[in-house]
Each structure stands twice: as C-alpha cells, then as structure tokens.
Amino acid sequence: MDVVVIGGGIVGLASAYYLARRGADVTVYEKGTLGNGSTERSAGGIRTQFSTAVNVELSLASLEVWDRFEEAFGVDIGHRRTGYLFLTRDEATAATFEENVAMQRDLGAPAEYVDGADLQDYCAGLHADRFVAGTYCGVDGFADPYLAMQGYAGAAREAGAAVHIKTPVTDIHREGDRVIGVSTERGRHDADVVVNAAGPWAGRVAAMAGLDLPVAPRRRQVLVVDPERPVPEDDPLTIDLDTGLYFRPEREGVALVGGQFDGPDPDQDPDGYDTGVDFDWVGEVMERATDVAAYFGDETRVRRGWAGLYAVTPDHHPVLEESLPGLVNAIGFSGHGFQHAPATGQLVAEMAVDGAPALVDISRLSSDRFERGETVPERNVA
C-alpha cells in the first residue's frame, strides 16, 4: 500500500510512523520545515479534562503513548505531570464541571471536582476567593512538542517512511470519487491513500480534493514571563475558563502565559500572519493573570512571546475520517492536535490499512455532522 501524508507536523509524522509500522510505503510531503506550522508554536499541554467523551477518549489513548514515549522512541520530551486546574467564578459552570468530572471518571480519567475553598491546595498562589469551583486531574501536564515531533520523525524514517521538506503539494488527483494521488514540484505521486494532516493549511488541501470543510486558521498568542513571585515547578497548568486566561510553570520560577479573549478572531493566512505578539494583548493578558494569581503583578517582566495558529472547527472538534475513498482527513484539532497526535496517528493507520478505525469510536468526528446540525461543542477550550 502506497500512502502520501500531506503535512510534516506532529499529526502527520505520527500518522506516517504508525502507517509505516503497519507495512505501508509512506511518503510525507511538507511545504516548509518539519513542525513549522502549529507544532513548534504549541504550549505543549497534555490533558484528559475535556467536556466531551470523544476528546477524553482520544486523550486517554494518547496518554498511554506519552507516558512511555522516551522508552519507545528514545527521546526525552520533558513530560511533566503537574496536573491541570480549571477554574470558574460562575455557579452554572460549576454545575457543568461536576457533570464533566463524572463523565471523565466513568471513562477512566482520575479527575476531581474541587470546591472553591479547597482550590488553594492545588495552586498556592491562586486568588482562590475569586472562584467558586474548579476541576483537577493529576495525570495531566505538558511536554515539549518539538522534541516529540522529532521523535516521531526519526521513528517514521527508521520504519521506512520518506520525509520530504520544502515540497508543497500542488494538487490532489481524483478518479471519480476516489483520490488516487498528488502532485508536487517533484512530479506526480500516485497513491492508494492520501492523508491530509496539513494543520493550518488543511482547508486549502481539502479544497484541492473538491471538499469544503469548515477548518479555519486562527491566531493564538503566548508569553514567557519572569513573574513577580516565582511560580513553583509543580504548579498545575491553570485555566480561568470564564476568560480563557491560562498559565503554567516553566523552569526556575518562569511562567508561560496565554489566552484568547473576547473580540475579533478573524481567519488568518498561514503563509503570511504576524508571528509576534500584539502590544494591547500583552497588557490584557497580564492584567488577567494578575487577577487570577498572586504570582503576577506590576513587577512581572516579559521575556519573549510568539503567535501561532489553531486550525479551528465550529465545534472545536477535529474532522477525523475517510472523507472520500482514498482520502483520510486528520484536521481541525482546534489547539489539541499535539496532545491527541498519538491516538490520531493510530486511527489514521487503522483507516488506511484496515478500512475502519478501532482504537476510539470517532463516528461523531465525521464532517457531515456540520450539515446534519449534530455538533456538540467542546467547552474546555483555551
């Protein structure tokens, strides 16, 4: 079986690895350099605390890989299980938190509902009196996305995959409804299966095959700061779900701070967006961080910042399916592509080689859900 994977980010490279391991003849085409889309700009979160069962199941299947990644791939990705702490000031959201935790625990994630009075036990610098409740899961955490991507790239090559950088796919070929290959500047490449794992470019790639899929590139910003008060390295990645503000520890008291707030959120050109941070946003994100935790204040200093792209769908769930015979889409992860890459790669291999996914029930991630009006939004989004 000959398989072309479009996209050299972590989803594409994980897919290439699992496909090659299943015996497929795999070629990856990346228009730039490996990971230069969303992967290298990711905050690296790995969590089980989602508001829908399918995302929790993708997380749990991926966590099995993240927990043994160094052993399996020979790369230390700095996986730190500091936990995730979600917060709310709103009683209605707190009730939803309780429902989410019940669902997460039923699926096997050891999440906890936390009353407002106990929140400071999980994050010492938190202004706990400003929140009514939270949820916490100690198996959540973060890792280095770029190192993980390199681990998959090396393993894919060792398994026999060919990886070509600076080689954009310029067309996708169909014979009737079936996709039969692609064209690049290297020429035409006929294939049994083509995988669209193009991240922010995924909508454009899908259009080459005649598909109109609602996947939009949206800009997200992150700062690395020296807080007024050092953030302990064992603090959780903390999310104020009411505003979208989040922070997590780095090393030696440094923190990573980000968030998407109310306001315009236009589609971006993935070939020409601003990769720096906006001055106004810096002021707002630091003001919100100061409101959440005592670590931040007037003496906080910004070290650096960057902007990357989420590939966003209307319900913040991916499109993960064989959309046409011979075309598998693994796109639109809405900021969760890094952490779900291990499960996604295995599912892509199952669809391509076995003809159907088995690892996780992904029937609700088919693209026709948008036309049917059967979407259920993922609400734990930052």
C-alpha positions as CSV (number, residue, x, y, z in Angstrom):
1,M,0.0,0.0,0.0
2,D,1.3,3.4,-1.0
3,V,0.3,6.3,1.3
4,V,1.1,10.0,0.9
5,V,0.9,12.2,4.1
6,I,0.5,15.9,3.5
7,G,1.9,17.8,6.4
8,G,5.1,17.4,8.5
9,G,3.8,18.5,11.9
10,I,3.3,16.0,14.7
11,V,-0.1,14.7,13.4
12,G,1.4,14.0,10.0
13,L,4.5,12.4,11.4
14,A,2.7,10.3,14.0
15,S,0.5,9.1,11.2
16,A,3.5,8.3,9.0
17,Y,5.1,6.3,11.8
18,Y,2.1,4.2,12.6
19,L,1.4,3.6,8.8
20,A,5.0,2.6,8.1
21,R,4.9,0.3,11.1
22,R,1.8,-1.4,9.7
23,G,3.8,-2.0,6.5
24,A,2.6,0.8,4.3
25,D,5.0,2.5,1.8
26,V,4.8,6.1,3.2
27,T,5.9,9.4,1.8
28,V,5.5,12.7,3.8
29,Y,5.4,16.0,1.9
30,E,5.9,19.1,4.0
31,K,5.7,22.6,2.4
32,G,8.2,24.1,4.8
33,T,10.3,22.5,7.5
34,L,9.1,19.9,10.0
35,G,6.8,21.3,12.7
36,N,6.9,24.9,11.3
37,G,3.1,25.1,11.3
38,S,1.4,24.7,14.6
39,T,3.7,22.1,16.3
40,E,6.7,24.3,17.1
41,R,4.4,27.1,18.5
42,S,2.3,24.9,20.7
43,A,2.2,25.4,24.5
44,G,2.5,21.6,24.9
45,G,-0.5,20.8,27.0
46,I,-1.5,17.1,27.6
47,R,-4.8,16.7,29.4
48,T,-7.7,14.4,29.9
49,Q,-10.1,17.1,31.1
50,F,-12.4,17.7,28.1
51,S,-16.1,18.3,28.1
52,T,-16.9,15.6,25.5
53,A,-16.4,11.9,25.7
54,V,-14.6,11.5,22.4
55,N,-11.9,14.1,23.3
56,V,-11.4,12.3,26.7
57,E,-11.0,9.0,24.9
58,L,-8.5,10.5,22.4
59,S,-6.6,11.9,25.4
60,L,-6.5,8.6,27.3
61,A,-5.4,6.6,24.2
62,S,-2.7,9.2,23.6
63,L,-1.6,9.3,27.3
64,E,-0.6,5.7,27.0
65,V,2.0,6.7,24.5
66,W,3.1,9.9,26.2
67,D,3.8,8.0,29.4
68,R,6.3,5.7,27.7
69,F,7.5,8.0,24.9
70,E,11.1,8.1,26.0
71,E,11.3,4.3,26.3
72,A,9.6,3.7,23.0
73,F,11.2,6.5,20.9
74,G,14.5,7.2,22.7
75,V,13.6,10.9,23.1
76,D,13.1,12.7,26.5
77,I,10.3,15.1,25.7
78,G,10.2,16.6,29.2
79,H,6.8,15.2,30.0
80,R,5.8,16.7,33.4
81,R,2.6,15.6,35.2
82,T,1.9,18.7,37.1
83,G,-1.8,18.4,36.5
84,Y,-4.4,20.8,35.0
85,L,-6.6,23.1,37.1
86,F,-9.8,24.5,35.5
87,L,-11.4,27.4,37.4
88,T,-14.8,29.2,37.3
89,R,-16.5,32.1,39.0
90,D,-19.9,31.0,37.7
91,E,-22.3,28.7,39.6
92,A,-23.8,27.4,36.3
93,T,-20.3,26.5,35.0
94,A,-19.5,24.9,38.3
95,A,-22.5,22.6,37.9
96,T,-21.2,21.7,34.4
97,F,-17.8,21.0,36.0
98,E,-19.5,18.3,38.2
99,E,-21.1,16.7,35.1
100,N,-17.8,16.8,33.3
101,V,-15.9,15.1,36.1
102,A,-18.5,12.4,36.4
103,M,-18.1,11.6,32.7
104,Q,-14.3,11.8,32.8
105,R,-14.1,9.4,35.7
106,D,-16.5,7.0,34.1
107,L,-14.1,6.8,31.1
108,G,-11.1,6.3,33.4
109,A,-9.6,9.8,33.9
110,P,-8.9,10.4,37.6
111,A,-10.4,13.9,37.6
112,E,-11.6,15.7,40.7
113,Y,-14.2,18.3,41.4
114,V,-12.8,21.0,43.7
115,D,-14.8,23.3,45.9
116,G,-13.7,27.0,45.9
117,A,-12.5,26.7,49.5
118,D,-10.0,24.0,48.6
119,L,-8.6,25.5,45.3
120,Q,-5.5,26.9,47.0
121,D,-4.4,23.4,48.0
122,Y,-3.7,22.8,44.3
123,C,-2.2,26.2,43.4
124,A,-0.6,28.1,46.3
125,G,-0.5,31.5,44.5
126,L,-4.1,31.4,43.3
127,H,-6.6,34.1,44.3
128,A,-8.9,31.3,45.4
129,D,-11.6,33.5,46.9
130,R,-12.4,34.8,43.4
131,F,-13.5,31.3,42.2
132,V,-16.4,29.2,43.2
133,A,-15.1,25.8,41.9
134,G,-12.6,24.0,39.8
135,T,-11.6,20.7,38.4
136,Y,-8.2,19.0,38.7
137,C,-6.6,15.9,37.2
138,G,-3.1,14.9,38.3
139,V,-2.2,12.8,35.2
140,D,-2.5,15.9,33.1
141,G,0.5,18.1,32.3
142,F,2.7,19.1,29.4
143,A,5.7,18.2,27.3
144,D,8.0,19.7,24.6
145,P,6.0,19.5,21.3
146,Y,9.1,20.0,19.0
147,L,11.1,17.2,20.7
148,A,8.0,14.9,20.5
149,M,7.7,15.7,16.8
150,Q,11.3,14.9,16.2
151,G,10.8,11.6,18.0
152,Y,8.1,10.7,15.6
153,A,10.0,11.9,12.6
154,G,13.0,9.8,13.5
155,A,10.9,6.7,14.2
156,A,8.9,7.2,10.9
157,R,12.2,7.3,8.9
158,E,13.5,4.2,10.7
159,A,10.3,2.4,9.9
160,G,10.9,3.2,6.2
161,A,8.9,6.4,5.6
162,A,10.4,9.0,3.2
163,V,10.1,12.6,4.5
164,H,10.4,15.5,2.1
165,I,10.6,19.1,3.4
166,K,10.1,22.2,1.3
167,T,7.9,20.2,-1.0
168,P,4.4,21.6,-1.2
169,V,1.6,19.5,-2.6
170,T,0.1,21.5,-5.5
171,D,-2.8,19.3,-6.5
172,I,-4.8,16.2,-5.4
173,H,-5.9,13.9,-8.2
174,R,-9.3,12.1,-8.3
175,E,-10.7,9.4,-10.5
176,G,-14.4,9.9,-9.9
177,D,-15.0,10.0,-6.2
178,R,-11.7,8.2,-5.4
179,V,-8.5,10.1,-4.6
180,I,-5.6,8.5,-6.5
181,G,-2.6,10.7,-5.8
182,V,-1.0,14.1,-5.6
183,S,1.3,16.4,-7.5
184,T,4.4,18.2,-6.1
185,E,7.3,20.0,-7.8
186,R,8.9,16.6,-7.8
187,G,6.1,15.4,-10.1
188,R,3.0,13.3,-9.8
189,H,2.8,10.7,-7.0
190,D,0.1,8.1,-7.4
191,A,-1.1,6.6,-4.1
192,D,-3.7,4.2,-2.6
193,V,-4.4,6.7,0.2
194,V,-3.7,10.4,0.8
195,V,-3.7,11.7,4.3
196,N,-4.5,15.4,4.9
197,A,-2.6,16.4,8.1
198,A,-1.8,19.9,6.9
199,G,-2.8,21.8,10.1
200,P,-3.5,25.5,9.4
201,W,-3.4,24.7,5.6
202,A,-5.8,21.8,5.9
203,G,-8.8,23.6,4.5
204,R,-6.8,24.5,1.4
205,V,-5.6,21.0,1.0
206,A,-9.1,19.6,1.3
207,A,-10.3,22.1,-1.4
208,M,-7.8,20.5,-3.8
209,A,-9.8,17.3,-3.5
210,G,-13.1,19.2,-4.0
211,L,-14.1,19.3,-0.4
212,D,-15.3,22.4,1.5
213,L,-14.6,21.7,5.2
214,P,-15.0,24.3,8.0
215,V,-11.5,24.4,9.2
216,A,-10.2,28.0,9.8
217,P,-6.6,29.1,10.8
218,R,-6.9,31.3,13.9
219,R,-4.1,33.2,15.6
220,R,-3.2,32.5,19.3
221,Q,-0.6,34.2,21.4
222,V,1.7,33.1,24.2
223,L,4.2,34.9,26.5
224,V,7.2,33.7,28.6
225,V,7.5,35.9,31.7
226,D,9.5,36.3,34.8
227,P,6.7,36.6,37.4
228,E,6.7,39.0,40.3
229,R,6.7,35.9,42.5
230,P,8.2,32.6,41.2
231,V,5.8,30.0,40.0
232,P,6.6,26.6,41.6
233,E,7.6,24.0,39.1
234,D,5.0,21.6,40.5
235,D,2.1,24.0,40.0
236,P,-0.6,22.8,37.6
237,L,-1.4,24.3,34.2
238,T,-4.1,26.6,35.4
239,I,-7.0,27.8,33.2
240,D,-9.6,30.5,34.1
241,L,-12.3,29.1,31.9
242,D,-14.5,32.2,32.3
243,T,-12.0,34.4,30.5
244,G,-9.7,31.9,28.6
245,L,-6.5,33.0,30.6
246,Y,-4.1,30.2,31.3
247,F,-0.6,29.9,32.8
248,R,1.8,27.1,33.5
249,P,5.3,26.8,35.1
250,E,8.4,26.6,33.2
251,R,11.8,26.2,35.0
252,E,13.3,28.3,37.8
253,G,10.1,30.2,38.5
254,V,9.4,31.3,35.0
255,A,5.9,31.0,33.6
256,L,4.2,30.7,30.3
257,V,1.0,32.8,30.0
258,G,-1.6,32.9,27.2
259,G,-5.2,33.1,26.3
260,Q,-7.8,34.1,23.7
261,F,-10.2,36.7,24.9
262,D,-13.4,38.3,23.6
263,G,-13.0,40.3,20.5
264,P,-12.3,39.8,16.8
265,D,-10.9,36.4,15.8
266,P,-10.5,36.5,12.0
267,D,-9.2,33.8,9.8
268,Q,-5.5,34.1,9.1
269,D,-3.3,33.4,6.1
270,P,-1.0,30.7,7.3
271,D,1.6,31.8,4.8
272,G,1.7,35.4,6.0
273,Y,0.3,36.1,9.5
274,D,2.1,38.0,12.3
275,T,4.1,35.6,14.4
276,G,4.8,38.3,17.1
277,V,2.5,39.4,19.9
278,D,0.2,42.4,20.0
279,F,1.0,45.2,22.4
280,D,-2.6,45.5,23.5
281,W,-2.9,41.8,24.1
282,V,0.2,41.8,26.3
283,G,-1.4,44.3,28.6
284,E,-4.7,42.5,28.7
285,V,-3.2,39.0,29.3
286,M,-1.0,40.3,32.2
287,E,-3.9,42.2,33.7
288,R,-6.0,39.0,33.6
289,A,-3.1,36.9,35.0
290,T,-2.7,39.4,37.9
291,D,-6.4,38.9,38.7
292,V,-6.0,35.1,38.8
293,A,-2.9,34.6,40.8
294,A,-0.5,36.4,43.1
295,Y,2.5,35.4,41.1
296,F,1.8,38.2,38.6
297,G,1.8,41.9,39.2
298,D,3.5,45.2,38.2
299,E,7.0,43.7,38.6
300,T,6.3,40.9,36.1
301,R,8.7,41.1,33.1
302,V,8.1,39.7,29.7
303,R,11.0,37.7,28.3
304,R,9.5,36.9,24.9
305,G,6.3,36.0,23.1
306,W,5.0,34.4,19.9
307,A,1.9,33.8,18.0
308,G,0.9,30.5,16.3
309,L,-2.2,29.1,14.6
310,Y,-5.0,26.9,15.7
311,A,-6.9,25.0,13.0
312,V,-10.4,25.6,14.3
313,T,-13.7,24.0,13.5
314,P,-17.1,25.4,14.6
315,D,-17.4,22.9,17.5
316,H,-13.7,22.7,18.4
317,H,-13.5,19.0,17.4
318,P,-11.4,17.6,14.6
319,V,-12.6,16.2,11.3
320,L,-11.2,12.6,11.5
321,E,-12.5,10.4,8.8
322,E,-12.0,8.9,5.4
323,S,-13.9,11.8,3.6
324,L,-13.6,10.3,0.1
325,P,-12.4,6.9,-0.9
326,G,-8.6,7.2,-0.7
327,L,-8.6,10.5,1.3
328,V,-8.2,10.5,5.1
329,N,-8.6,13.8,6.8
330,A,-7.0,14.3,10.3
331,I,-7.6,18.1,10.6
332,G,-9.2,20.8,12.7
333,F,-8.0,19.9,16.2
334,S,-8.6,23.4,17.5
335,G,-5.5,23.6,19.6
336,H,-5.5,19.9,20.7
337,G,-3.5,18.3,17.8
338,F,-0.3,17.9,19.7
339,Q,-1.7,16.1,22.6
340,H,-4.0,13.9,20.5
341,A,-1.4,13.0,17.9
342,P,-0.5,9.5,19.2
343,A,-4.2,8.4,19.1
344,T,-4.7,10.2,15.8
345,G,-1.8,8.6,14.1
346,Q,-3.0,5.1,15.1
347,L,-6.5,5.9,13.9
348,V,-5.2,7.1,10.6
349,A,-3.3,3.9,10.1
350,E,-6.4,1.8,11.0
351,M,-8.5,3.7,8.5
352,A,-5.9,3.4,5.7
353,V,-4.8,-0.2,6.3
354,D,-7.8,-1.9,7.9
355,G,-10.5,0.2,6.3
356,A,-12.0,1.4,9.6
357,P,-10.9,2.9,12.9
358,A,-10.9,0.8,16.1
359,L,-8.9,2.5,18.8
360,V,-11.6,5.1,19.6
361,D,-15.1,5.5,18.4
362,I,-14.7,8.6,16.2
363,S,-18.1,8.4,14.4
364,R,-19.1,11.8,15.8
365,L,-16.0,13.4,14.2
366,S,-17.2,12.9,10.6
367,S,-17.5,16.0,8.6
368,D,-21.2,15.5,7.8
369,R,-22.1,16.5,11.4
370,F,-22.0,20.1,10.3
371,E,-24.6,19.7,7.6
372,R,-26.7,17.5,9.9
373,G,-26.5,20.1,12.7
374,E,-25.4,17.4,15.1
375,T,-22.4,19.2,16.7
376,V,-21.7,19.2,20.4
377,P,-19.2,22.0,21.2
378,E,-16.0,21.2,23.2
379,R,-16.3,23.8,26.0
380,N,-12.9,23.2,27.8
381,V,-11.0,25.4,25.3
382,A,-8.3,28.0,26.0
